[in-house]
Amino acid sequence: MNDLRVSDRDREAVVTRLGTAAGEGRLSLAELGDRSGQAYAAKTYGELEALVADLPLAEREHRSPVIDHTGLILSLLALAGGVVWIPLFPHLEFSALTGVAGIVFGIFGIRASAHALCRAVAVLGLVGGSVGVALQVVWIAFHVLMYAKDSIL
């Protein structure tokens, strides 16, 4: 793996890690500048690994995965929006708004969290909202056709 070529994202991750180390006082500004230049010029993983070999693991690498509160909130809003339309459907003229909310919050919830549970809840909200919007479109189309039929006769 050390001979595999790196991407720009890999280089940026190493430069970010070097910046964090400099902020913690582990590297001087001169070392940061030198190693950052080498990171941007690196072609393989081996070259990047050598630049951070003497640094401890980043704090994020020590911790276990944690649910991001923003992703969790967006996912729960997606689920609420995607499911709320069910009891409201017969009572509202345009209950697709809650379905649209489920779709929008579902997309944002999926993008905001890498945690599998949050993403699953967001997908449920997205699917529920999509079904709600589709049913509302069918409901409206049915009423338009019934109105057109009555006005023709």
Phi, psi and chi 1 to 4 in degrees:
 res  aa     phi    psi   chi1   chi2   chi3   chi4
   1 MET       -  -25.2  166.8  134.2  175.1      -
   2 ASN   -65.8  -20.2  -70.7  -16.4      -      -
   3 ASP   -96.0   -1.6  -66.9  -26.3      -      -
   4 LEU   -72.0  146.8  -68.0  176.4      -      -
   5 ARG   -75.7  146.4  -65.4 -174.8   69.2   89.0
   6 VAL   -99.1  161.2  -65.4      -      -      -
   7 SER  -102.0  172.5   67.7      -      -      -
   8 ASP   -61.9  -36.2  -71.7  -21.7      -      -
   9 ARG   -62.7  -40.2 -179.4 -178.5  -74.7  174.9
  10 ASP   -63.4  -43.2  -61.7  -37.0      -      -
  11 ARG   -62.2  -44.3  -69.2 -177.0 -165.7   93.7
  12 GLU   -62.6  -37.7  -73.2  -66.7  -28.0      -
  13 ALA   -63.8  -39.9      -      -      -      -
  14 VAL   -68.9  -41.8  168.4      -      -      -
  15 VAL   -63.5  -37.9  170.2      -      -      -
  16 THR   -64.1  -42.3  -59.6      -      -      -
  17 ARG   -64.6  -39.2 -173.9  168.2  171.6 -161.7
  18 LEU   -64.8  -40.1  -68.3  169.5      -      -
  19 GLY   -63.1  -39.3      -      -      -      -
  20 THR   -63.3  -43.1  -58.9      -      -      -
  21 ALA   -63.4  -39.2      -      -      -      -
  22 ALA   -66.3  -38.8      -      -      -      -
  23 GLY   -64.4  -29.4      -      -      -      -
  24 GLU   -83.7   -5.5  -66.1  170.6  -15.7      -
  25 GLY    87.6   12.0      -      -      -      -
  26 ARG   -82.4  -24.6  -62.0 -179.7 -166.0  -79.8
  27 LEU  -127.8  145.4  -63.0  174.8      -      -
  28 SER   -80.4  168.4   67.8      -      -      -
  29 LEU   -63.0  -34.9  -69.4  178.3      -      -
  30 ALA   -66.2  -42.5      -      -      -      -
  31 GLU   -64.8  -40.7  -71.2  175.6  -56.7      -
  32 LEU   -59.9  -47.4  173.1   63.0      -      -
  33 GLY   -62.1  -42.4      -      -      -      -
  34 ASP   -66.4  -48.6 -177.7   46.6      -      -
  35 ARG   -68.8  -35.4  -70.1 -172.1 -172.1 -164.5
  36 SER   -63.2  -43.0  -65.3      -      -      -
  37 GLY   -60.4  -41.3      -      -      -      -
  38 GLN   -66.6  -37.1  -68.8  176.0   24.6      -
  39 ALA   -63.9  -44.4      -      -      -      -
  40 TYR   -67.4  -24.3  -75.7  121.7      -      -
  41 ALA   -91.7   -9.2      -      -      -      -
  42 ALA   -64.0  143.8      -      -      -      -
  43 LYS  -112.7  -23.1  -58.3 -131.3 -177.5  -54.2
  44 THR  -127.0  163.8   64.7      -      -      -
  45 TYR   -63.1  -34.6  -77.3  103.9      -      -
  46 GLY   -59.1  -41.3      -      -      -      -
  47 GLU   -65.2  -40.6  -67.3  173.2  -76.3      -
  48 LEU   -68.6  -41.0  -71.8 -179.7      -      -
  49 GLU   -62.9  -35.3  -71.3  169.4    3.1      -
  50 ALA   -64.9  -29.9      -      -      -      -
  51 LEU   -72.5  -24.7  -63.8  173.0      -      -
  52 VAL  -117.7    9.8  -65.7      -      -      -
  53 ALA   -63.3  -31.7      -      -      -      -
  54 ASP   -91.5    7.6   61.9  -21.2      -      -
  55 LEU  -104.5  145.4  -61.2  174.5      -      -
  56 PRO   -68.9  163.8   22.2  -28.8      -      -
  57 LEU   -61.3  148.1  -67.8  175.7      -      -
  58 ALA   -63.4  150.9      -      -      -      -
  59 GLU   -56.2  -36.8 -175.1 -179.9  -33.7      -
  60 ARG   -62.3  -30.9  179.2  176.7   52.8 -153.4
  61 GLU   -76.9  -17.6  -64.6  169.3    5.7      -
  62 HIS   -82.3  -30.9  -73.3  -67.6      -      -
  63 ARG   -83.6  154.0  -68.5 -176.6  -80.5  155.6
  64 SER   -79.6  159.0   61.6      -      -      -
  65 PRO   -60.0  137.0   -8.9   13.3      -      -
  66 VAL  -121.1  143.6  176.8      -      -      -
  67 ILE   -71.6  126.4  -64.8  177.6      -      -
  68 ASP   -75.1  127.2  177.4   27.6      -      -
  69 HIS   -64.2  -37.6  -66.5  -66.5      -      -
  70 THR   -62.7  -47.2  -55.5      -      -      -
  71 GLY   -62.4  -38.1      -      -      -      -
  72 LEU   -65.9  -44.7  176.7   62.8      -      -
  73 ILE   -64.2  -45.8  -70.1  168.3      -      -
  74 LEU   -62.0  -39.3  -72.0  169.5      -      -
  75 SER   -65.7  -41.4  -61.6      -      -      -
  76 LEU   -67.6  -37.4  -69.4  174.3      -      -
  77 LEU   -63.8  -37.9  -74.8  171.7      -      -
  78 ALA   -63.0  -44.9      -      -      -      -
  79 LEU   -63.5  -43.4 -174.7   61.8      -      -
  80 ALA   -62.5  -47.8      -      -      -      -
  81 GLY   -64.4  -35.6      -      -      -      -
  82 GLY   -75.8  -21.0      -      -      -      -
  83 VAL  -107.5  -25.5  174.7      -      -      -
  84 VAL   -61.3  -30.3  161.7      -      -      -
  85 TRP   -63.2  -23.8   65.7  -91.6      -      -
  86 ILE   -60.7  -54.8  -64.8  170.9      -      -
  87 PRO   -75.1  -22.0   22.7  -30.0      -      -
  88 LEU   -86.6  -15.2  -63.1  179.1      -      -
  89 PHE   -52.8  -48.0 -175.8   72.5      -      -
  90 PRO   -73.0  -16.7   -0.8    6.4      -      -
  91 HIS  -101.1  -16.4  -54.6  -68.7      -      -
  92 LEU  -108.3  144.5  -66.9  177.8      -      -
  93 GLU   -68.6  -38.7  -70.9  -66.1  -39.3      -
  94 PHE  -136.5   76.6 -164.8   67.7      -      -
  95 SER   -81.3    1.8   61.8      -      -      -
  96 ALA   -67.6  -16.3      -      -      -      -
  97 LEU   -61.0  -38.8  -72.0  176.8      -      -
  98 THR   -68.5  -34.4   58.0      -      -      -
  99 GLY   -65.5  -40.6      -      -      -      -
 100 VAL   -63.3  -40.4  170.0      -      -      -
 101 ALA   -60.6  -41.6      -      -      -      -
 102 GLY   -61.4  -39.8      -      -      -      -
 103 ILE   -66.6  -49.3  -66.9  169.1      -      -
 104 VAL   -64.0  -50.3  170.9      -      -      -
 105 PHE   -65.2  -31.4  -74.2  127.3      -      -
 106 GLY   -63.4  -44.0      -      -      -      -
 107 ILE   -63.5  -46.4  -69.2  169.3      -      -
 108 PHE   -65.7  -36.4  -74.4  134.7      -      -
 109 GLY   -66.0  -38.6      -      -      -      -
 110 ILE   -65.5  -41.8  -69.5  168.8      -      -
 111 ARG   -74.7  -26.9  -65.9 -175.9   70.5 -173.5
 112 ALA   -84.3  -19.1      -      -      -      -
 113 SER  -131.7  139.7 -179.6      -      -      -
 114 ALA   -96.8   -5.9      -      -      -      -
 115 HIS   -73.9  132.9 -163.5  -85.1      -      -
 116 ALA   -62.0  -38.8      -      -      -      -
 117 LEU   -64.8  -45.3  178.3   63.1      -      -
 118 CYS   -62.0  -42.2  -70.6      -      -      -
 119 ARG   -65.8  -38.4  -69.0 -179.5  140.1 -142.4
 120 ALA   -65.3  -41.7      -      -      -      -
 121 VAL   -64.6  -41.2  170.2      -      -      -
 122 ALA   -64.0  -39.2      -      -      -      -
 123 VAL   -65.4  -40.3  167.0      -      -      -
 124 LEU   -60.1  -43.1  -74.2  173.5      -      -
 125 GLY   -64.2  -40.3      -      -      -      -
 126 LEU   -63.4  -45.2 -179.6   67.4      -      -
 127 VAL   -67.1  -45.1  169.8      -      -      -
 128 GLY   -61.2  -42.5      -      -      -      -
 129 GLY   -64.2  -39.1      -      -      -      -
 130 SER   -64.3  -41.8  -60.5      -      -      -
 131 VAL   -64.2  -41.5  169.1      -      -      -
 132 GLY   -61.7  -44.0      -      -      -      -
 133 VAL   -65.3  -42.4  169.8      -      -      -
 134 ALA   -62.6  -43.7      -      -      -      -
 135 LEU   -64.6  -37.8  -74.8  174.7      -      -
 136 GLN   -65.1  -39.7 -174.0   69.9   44.5      -
 137 VAL   -63.8  -43.0  168.0      -      -      -
 138 VAL   -63.9  -41.8  169.4      -      -      -
 139 TRP   -60.4  -45.8 -177.7  -97.0      -      -
 140 ILE   -65.5  -44.2  -69.2  170.2      -      -
 141 ALA   -60.9  -40.3      -      -      -      -
 142 PHE   -61.1  -46.1  173.8   75.6      -      -
 143 HIS   -67.2  -36.6  -76.5  -70.8      -      -
 144 VAL   -64.2  -43.5  167.0      -      -      -
 145 LEU   -65.8  -39.3  -70.8  174.1      -      -
 146 MET   -65.7  -39.7  -66.3  -55.9  -69.0      -
 147 TYR   -65.2  -43.1  176.8   77.0      -      -
 148 ALA   -64.0  -39.0      -      -      -      -
 149 LYS   -64.9  -43.4  177.6 -176.0  149.5 -167.0
 150 ASP   -65.7  -37.6  -70.6  -17.0      -      -
 151 SER   -76.5  -23.7   57.8      -      -      -
 152 ILE   -76.7  -38.0  -68.5  174.6      -      -
 153 LEU   -80.8      -  -63.8  175.7      -      -
